[in-house]
Amino acid sequence: MNEDTKKALETKFGDQVQEANKDFIKSDYIIKSHELIEQGFKVYLLAQGTNTPHKGSNGHLDATNDVYRLIDMFNQYGANSNIAITLRDSKLVVLDIDRHTPDKNGLQTLKQLGITPNFDDETVETTPRNGIHVFYRIPDDLDVTKLKRNIGAGLELVTDKITVAPSVKGGVAYKHFGKSFNEASMMPDWLIKMASNVATNGNKQNKSVPRYSIDQRINMMINGFTEGERNNQIMSFAGWLLSIRNIDPNLVYELVQKINSYSAVPLPDKEVNTIFRSAYNREVKRASMGGR
């Protein structure tokens, strides 16, 4: 949003939204809420400085993408109300990483699992209690209703609603870093795997949600693997074929190499070998445990 547009919106909303003492209200929250609506999100308000809905409101059930309805809400509850968005139907999920205490540190949990993600290029917000919210896009073929919410100590996958910057809590602000919500990266394979393990019929057997659809895999065969997703795609594609009973792993390897050669930026053979070996070992382990 350029400065002229921002000033116009500040004038428009500032003229309409005033506190009881008739002083003009700081409009950062209003402007941010309007930007979110322009990006396609539904917004609702929370009591100032909290994650609690205003008394008499319906919380996330009041979420709206109607600017004028939102103006009415700010008029009713105050222009410095905290703001939140609904994630359902937004094609976004949030990895909520707590760092409250040494025994509840999500980053430490990821490290113990051998996962070392780099959030520098992601859509990130920090929370007032030193937590991290990482926003990811949901793959078209992934049903988030089947994913677990609590995925580890200090790790939570949020799929329903989330408080966003510039909200405050306890006098400390949420802060936004990196890309906008609409530019969020696709959910990484490791996160999908962590959240996809679901118990069925009381047993502990794991059932994975497919990472890529059949259409996406066919597209890989035609156009090669996508830069930025090559490792995930090779791992998923190889694992998919290796799971087929009695298939020759050598044939799968040759096909993966062929598809990699079609890629706009092919991976080096050494890296393809390493990924394929991991996929093969995983499927062998799965088969030995009675998996697919």
Secondary structure, 3 states (H helix, E strand, C coil): CCHHHHHHHHHHHHHHCECCCCCECCCHHHHHHHHHHHCCCCEEEECCCCCCECCCCCHHHHCECCHHHHHHHHHHHCCCCEEEEECCCCCEEEEEECEEECCEEHHHHHHHCCCCCCCCCCEEEECCCCCEEEEEECCCCCCHHHCCCEEECCEEEECCEEEECCCEECCEECEEEECCHHHCCECCHHHHHHHHCCCCCCCCCCCCCCCCCHHHHHHHHHHCCCCCCHHHHHHHHHHHHHCCCCCCHHHHHHHHHHHHHHCCCCCCHHHHHHHHHHHHHHHHHHHHCCCC
